[in-house]
Amino acid sequence: MRPSGRNLSQMRPISIATGITKHAEGSCLIRCGDTHVLCTATIEDHPPRFLKGTGLGWVTAEYGMLPRATNSRNRREAATGKQSGRTQEIQRLIGRSLRAGIDRSALGERQITIDCDVIQADGGTRCASITGGWVALRLAVNKLLKAGTISSDPIVDHVAAVSCGIYAGQPVLDLDYAEDSEAGTDGNFVLTGAGRLIEVQMSAEGATFSRDEMTQLLDLSEAGMAELVAAQKAAIA
């Protein structure tokens, strides 16, 4: 039995509300159970220096967690003067994932920055950030298309992510914190709407896993992906 009482293949309730902030070109608040992340997209009319003159655009991301997003207060990273390794790793993952769903030539020489701020954490914050970040990106690109700034849609597919793991000896979908902290194997799966893999992060936290178990987790991630894409489509409809 899962702590939440969910079935092994049951996702947490998902909701994505758009138009959350006034100034960002795209914004949404994604809720995956008790994990809530604010995602905003900012368009800049120039690319990073290393892309100047190439005709290519860029999508990047920044990630942060509010001090009381968790059970105890975390010190703001700005107060320490540097980002943690975990923060850097997560925001690089978000950026890589979202770029996989973009035709950078069609985007042109501009940069879109996705800011993901975790308001409340209960496991799966990086996955929620990727899923919500895509919605914010989609809304920002829609504004470019509507204004005629770009002539063709640079977004080639949906991008979303979900966690899966081995909890109490059984493969489960969409781990919350209670499961994540006790899981023998933990994995994050980033996929396109067409089911193409972008990135898989899997590790044995307390027990090794078999190839068959990995396949079961991949199957679960594909099922979860269908729900995430449906939520993204509903949000931008």
C-alpha positions as CSV (number, residue, x, y, z in Angstrom):
1,M,0.0,0.0,0.0
2,R,1.3,3.4,-1.0
3,P,1.3,6.1,1.8
4,S,-1.2,8.1,-0.2
5,G,-3.4,5.2,-0.9
6,R,-2.9,5.5,-4.6
7,N,-2.7,2.5,-7.0
8,L,0.8,1.6,-8.2
9,S,0.1,3.3,-11.6
10,Q,-1.9,6.2,-10.3
11,M,-0.7,9.8,-10.8
12,R,-1.3,12.5,-8.2
13,P,-4.0,15.0,-9.2
14,I,-2.6,17.4,-11.8
15,S,-3.7,21.0,-12.5
16,I,-2.1,23.7,-14.5
17,A,-3.4,27.3,-14.2
18,T,-2.1,29.9,-16.7
19,G,-1.8,33.6,-16.7
20,I,-0.5,33.7,-13.1
21,T,1.8,36.7,-13.4
22,K,1.2,40.0,-15.1
23,H,4.5,40.8,-16.7
24,A,5.9,37.4,-18.0
25,E,5.4,36.5,-21.6
26,G,4.1,33.1,-20.4
27,S,3.3,31.9,-16.9
28,C,1.6,29.0,-15.1
29,L,1.2,27.4,-11.7
30,I,1.4,23.6,-11.9
31,R,0.2,21.5,-9.1
32,C,1.2,17.8,-8.9
33,G,-0.5,16.7,-5.7
34,D,1.2,18.8,-3.0
35,T,4.1,19.9,-5.2
36,H,3.4,23.4,-6.5
37,V,5.7,25.2,-8.9
38,L,5.4,28.7,-10.5
39,C,6.8,28.7,-14.0
40,T,7.4,31.9,-16.0
41,A,8.9,32.5,-19.4
42,T,10.8,35.6,-20.4
43,I,11.7,36.5,-24.0
44,E,14.9,38.4,-24.8
45,D,15.5,39.7,-28.3
46,H,19.1,38.5,-28.4
47,P,20.7,35.1,-28.0
48,P,23.6,34.2,-25.7
49,R,27.0,35.5,-27.0
50,F,28.1,32.1,-28.1
51,L,25.1,32.0,-30.6
52,K,25.4,35.5,-32.0
53,G,25.4,35.3,-35.8
54,T,24.4,31.7,-36.0
55,G,20.7,32.2,-36.6
56,L,19.9,29.9,-33.7
57,G,17.8,30.6,-30.6
58,W,18.2,29.3,-27.1
59,V,16.0,28.1,-24.2
60,T,17.5,28.1,-20.7
61,A,16.1,27.7,-17.2
62,E,16.6,28.8,-13.7
63,Y,15.3,26.8,-10.7
64,G,14.8,27.8,-7.1
65,M,12.9,26.7,-4.0
66,L,11.3,29.1,-1.5
67,P,12.6,28.9,2.0
68,R,9.4,27.2,3.4
69,A,8.6,25.0,0.4
70,T,9.6,22.1,2.7
71,N,8.9,21.0,6.3
72,S,11.8,23.1,7.7
73,R,13.1,26.4,6.4
74,N,15.9,26.3,3.9
75,R,18.3,29.3,3.7
76,R,18.0,31.3,0.5
77,E,20.9,30.5,-1.8
78,A,21.3,34.2,-2.5
79,A,22.2,34.6,1.2
80,T,25.1,32.1,0.8
81,G,26.4,33.7,-2.3
82,K,26.2,30.6,-4.5
83,Q,23.9,28.0,-5.9
84,S,24.0,24.5,-4.6
85,G,25.1,21.7,-6.9
86,R,21.6,20.3,-6.8
87,T,20.1,23.5,-8.0
88,Q,22.6,23.8,-10.9
89,E,22.0,20.2,-11.9
90,I,18.2,20.6,-11.9
91,Q,18.1,23.8,-13.9
92,R,20.5,22.4,-16.5
93,L,18.1,19.4,-16.8
94,I,15.1,21.7,-17.3
95,G,16.9,23.7,-20.0
96,R,18.2,20.6,-21.8
97,S,14.7,19.0,-21.7
98,L,12.9,22.0,-23.1
99,R,15.4,22.6,-25.8
100,A,14.8,19.1,-27.1
101,G,11.3,20.1,-28.0
102,I,12.4,23.3,-29.9
103,D,13.5,24.0,-33.5
104,R,16.1,26.6,-32.6
105,S,16.4,27.8,-36.2
106,A,12.7,28.7,-36.3
107,L,13.0,30.5,-32.9
108,G,15.7,32.7,-34.4
109,E,18.3,34.7,-32.5
110,R,16.6,35.2,-29.3
111,Q,16.6,33.6,-25.8
112,I,13.7,32.4,-23.7
113,T,14.4,31.9,-20.0
114,I,12.1,29.7,-18.0
115,D,12.1,30.4,-14.3
116,C,10.8,27.6,-12.0
117,D,10.1,28.6,-8.4
118,V,9.0,25.8,-6.1
119,I,6.3,27.2,-3.8
120,Q,5.6,23.9,-2.1
121,A,7.6,20.6,-2.3
122,D,6.3,17.1,-1.9
123,G,8.6,15.2,-4.3
124,G,9.0,15.5,-8.1
125,T,9.8,19.2,-8.2
126,R,12.1,18.9,-11.2
127,C,9.5,16.9,-13.1
128,A,6.8,19.4,-12.3
129,S,9.2,22.2,-13.4
130,I,9.8,20.6,-16.8
131,T,6.1,20.0,-17.4
132,G,5.0,23.4,-16.3
133,G,8.0,25.1,-17.9
134,W,6.8,23.7,-21.3
135,V,3.4,25.4,-20.8
136,A,5.0,28.7,-20.0
137,L,7.3,28.3,-23.0
138,R,4.3,27.5,-25.2
139,L,2.5,30.6,-24.1
140,A,5.5,32.8,-24.7
141,V,6.0,31.3,-28.2
142,N,2.3,31.9,-29.0
143,K,2.9,35.6,-28.3
144,L,5.8,35.7,-30.8
145,L,3.6,34.0,-33.4
146,K,0.6,36.3,-32.8
147,A,2.8,39.4,-33.1
148,G,4.4,38.1,-36.3
149,T,7.8,38.2,-34.8
150,I,8.4,34.6,-36.0
151,S,6.8,33.0,-39.0
152,S,6.8,29.4,-38.1
153,D,6.2,27.5,-34.8
154,P,9.5,26.5,-33.3
155,I,7.9,24.1,-30.8
156,V,8.0,20.6,-32.4
157,D,6.4,18.6,-29.6
158,H,5.2,18.5,-26.0
159,V,7.9,17.9,-23.3
160,A,7.0,16.6,-19.8
161,A,8.6,14.6,-17.0
162,V,7.5,12.2,-14.3
163,S,9.2,10.2,-11.6
164,C,9.0,6.5,-11.1
165,G,10.6,4.2,-8.6
166,I,10.7,0.9,-6.7
167,Y,8.9,1.5,-3.4
168,A,8.3,-1.4,-0.9
169,G,9.5,-3.7,-3.6
170,Q,7.0,-2.6,-6.3
171,P,7.3,-0.3,-9.3
172,V,5.2,2.9,-8.7
173,L,4.4,6.0,-10.7
174,D,4.8,9.6,-9.6
175,L,6.5,9.4,-6.2
176,D,5.6,11.8,-3.5
177,Y,8.2,12.7,-0.8
178,A,7.2,9.9,1.5
179,E,7.9,7.4,-1.2
180,D,10.9,9.2,-2.7
181,S,12.7,9.2,0.6
182,E,12.2,5.5,1.1
183,A,12.5,4.2,-2.5
184,G,15.0,1.5,-3.3
185,T,15.3,2.8,-6.8
186,D,14.4,6.3,-8.0
187,G,14.1,7.5,-11.6
188,N,13.1,10.6,-13.5
189,F,11.8,10.2,-17.1
190,V,11.6,13.1,-19.6
191,L,9.7,12.4,-22.7
192,T,8.2,14.1,-25.7
193,G,4.5,13.9,-26.5
194,A,5.3,11.3,-29.2
195,G,6.9,9.1,-26.5
196,R,10.5,9.8,-27.5
197,L,12.9,9.7,-24.6
198,I,14.8,12.9,-23.8
199,E,16.5,11.9,-20.6
200,V,16.4,9.1,-18.0
201,Q,17.9,9.6,-14.6
202,M,17.9,6.3,-12.6
203,S,19.8,5.3,-9.5
204,A,19.7,2.5,-6.9
205,E,19.1,4.4,-3.6
206,G,19.0,1.3,-1.4
207,A,18.7,-1.7,-3.6
208,T,19.8,-2.6,-7.1
209,F,17.2,-3.0,-9.8
210,S,16.8,-5.4,-12.7
211,R,16.4,-4.7,-16.4
212,D,12.9,-6.0,-16.2
213,E,12.1,-3.5,-13.4
214,M,13.6,-0.7,-15.4
215,T,11.3,-1.7,-18.3
216,Q,8.3,-1.6,-15.9
217,L,9.3,1.8,-14.7
218,L,9.6,3.0,-18.3
219,D,6.1,1.6,-19.1
220,L,4.7,3.5,-16.1
221,S,6.4,6.7,-17.2
222,E,4.8,6.5,-20.6
223,A,1.4,6.0,-19.0
224,G,2.0,9.1,-16.8
225,M,3.2,11.1,-19.8
226,A,-0.2,10.7,-21.4
227,E,-1.9,12.3,-18.4
228,L,0.7,15.1,-18.3
229,V,0.3,16.0,-22.0
230,A,-3.5,16.0,-21.6
231,A,-3.1,18.5,-18.7
232,Q,-0.8,20.6,-20.8
233,K,-3.3,20.6,-23.7
234,A,-6.1,21.6,-21.4
235,A,-4.1,24.4,-19.9
236,I,-3.3,26.0,-23.3
237,A,-6.6,25.3,-25.0
